[in-house]
């Protein structure tokens, strides 16, 4: 089994040290470097090309969110997992918008952090149970307030299939290859399903997919 190369980005040395010990105790994970702030994370990502960056959100100078945006622009193959003290819907969706594949609170169990690293290293999304509970609670409150239920059942089987693949983090090109259809066809299906669901952009689509339970959860 090939090792998962991980870069740690956190401004607290004790946190980096603890994460290094935790991850390197696993036979399939190697910590290839550490960064103390966003700018150093960008430099180390360029030099080391890790499979996963375990990124803090709040760091001095350049934040983890901005560092993630720059890294994903230059090296989209690098998977970014946010490990943070912030547990709010606002920060969660900012992290997704910045290109993050997962979001884990610093209160998470050791096993959950390891599961998250392995999940995002495969190009999948990781949703920590606490985040799932937060989003479900929000959904329930909106439903109680009388908000109209979503029209998921109006989607065709192909549209549902594409929605699942988008939620799993696949690009339009990857979806086209997986389903043996053209990219234009993927675009058309995506546009149709977003219109039916009343969604306007990727972030709304991801939020919807999470509430529907379409994003893979482990741990």
N, C-alpha and C positions, 0 to 999 in steps of 0.2 A: 504494500500500500504506500503510495507516495505521500510525503508529508505535506501538511497544510502550512504554508508560510504566513506568519502573522506579524504585523507591525503594531506596536502598542503606542497610542498617542494620548497622553494624560500629563497634566502639569504637576501631579503629585508623585514623587519618587516612590513613596511607600505603596501607592496603588499599582504602579508599574511593576514593582518588585513582587507584589503578591500575585498579580496576574501572570507574570512570567513563571513563577513557581507552580501555579495552578495548571497552566497550559502545557508546560514542558514535562509535567508528570504523565501526560498522555503520550502514547507512543506514536501517534499520527500527527502531532502538532509541533511545529518549530517556531520559536519567537526569533525573527531575523533582525529585529531592531526596535529602538524606542525613540519617541519624540516627545519633547516637553511643551510644544505649542503647535499652532496650526501651520506656521511657515516651515518648521522643521519636519512636520508630517509630510508636507508636499515634497520637500527635498528627499526625504527618506523613501517616499513612495516611488520617486523617479529612479533612485539609485538601486533599491532593493526589489522592486516589483513584487510585493507580497500578494498572496491570494486574498487575504483579509486584512483590513485595518480595523482594530478595535479602538474606536475614536470617542473621546470625551467631547461633550458639546461646549462647555464653558472652559476656555483656556485663555491665558493672557495674549495680547496682541491679536492674532488672527484666530477667530473661533473655529471650533470643529465643524460647524455647519458650512462656513465659507471655505475652509480647507477641503471639505468633501466635494463641494461644487467644482472647485478647480481641479481636483484629482480626477473626478469622474469625466470631466471634459477632456483631459489629456489621456487618461488611461481608463476607459470605461469598463475594462475587464476586471479591474480591482473591485472587490466587494467590500462595502463599508458597513460595519456593525457599530451602532452607537451604544455606548455604555455610559449611563448618565444618572445623576441624582434627580433630574427633572422628570416628574411623572404627571404630565398634563397633555391633553389632546393637542393643544397648540404646538408644543415642542415636538410631539410625535409626528405631526404632519409637516412641520418644517424639516424634520430629519428625512422624511420620505422625499420631499421636494428637492432636498439637497443631494439626493442620489443614494440615500441609505437603503440597505437591504434588510435591516433589522434594528430593533430598539429594545435594549435591556436595561432595567433600572439597576443601580449599584447595590440595591437590597436583594438582588436575585441570588439564588442558590448557586454554588459552584457548578453543580451538574447542569443548571440552566444556561450558564455562560458557555460551557463546553458544547452543549447541544446547539446553541445559537451559532457559535463559530463554525461548527461542522455543517450546519444547514446553509448558511450564507455562502460558504466556500463552494457549494455545489450550484451556486447561481439562483438559489431559492430565497424566498422571503421568510423571516422569522418574526413571529408575533408572541411576545411574552404574555403569559396569562393575565397579568395585572392590567396590561394595556387592553386586552380583549374585554375584560370585565368593565373597564372604564367606558369603552365604546358601546358595549351592549347596554349598559345603564343609560347612556345618553339616548340610544335608540328607543328604549322602553319609555323613557320620559316623553319623547316626542310622540310616540304612539298613544300614550295616555292623553296627550294634549289634543288628540284627534287628527294628527298629521296623516295624510293619505298613505296607504301601504304601497310598497314598490311594485312595479309591474314586471317582476322577474319572469313570471310564467308566460308573458307575452313574447319572450325571446324565442327564436328558433333554436333547434339543437346545435346548429353550427355557431350561432351567436353565443350561446352558453359556453360552448367549447372554447371559443376565442376569449371570452371573458375570463374563464378559468386560467388560460395560458398567460394572459396579461397579468392576472393577479399573482401568478407564479414568477413574474419578473421577466418573461420572454419578450424580446423585441419583435416588431412586425416582420422583420426578415426571418427570424427564428421560427415564428409561427407559420409563415408561408412555407418554409422548408419542412417543418414537422407535419403539416397537413397536406403537403403537395399541392398548394394552390399559389397563385401569384400574389405579390405584395399589394397590388391594386385591389384584389379581391379581399384581402385582409383589411385594407383601409375602408372599403365599402361596408364590410360587416361591422367593423368597429364603429363607424359613423352611425350605422343603423341602430346598433345596440345602445349607444350613448344617447341617441335621440329618444328611443323608447323609454330609457331609464331617467331621462331628464338631466343627464350629466353633461358637463361642458369641457372638462379637461382631465388630464391623467390623475391629478390629485383627488378629484371627486370620484373618479372611477375606483381608485385604490381604497378610498374610504368606504365606498359602497361594498367593494369586494370583501373587505375585512368584516363589515357588519353581517354580510351573508355567510361568513365562515369559509370563504374561498381561498384565504391565505393560509399556507401550511404552518401549523404550530407544532413545536416539539418541546420536550423537557417536562 
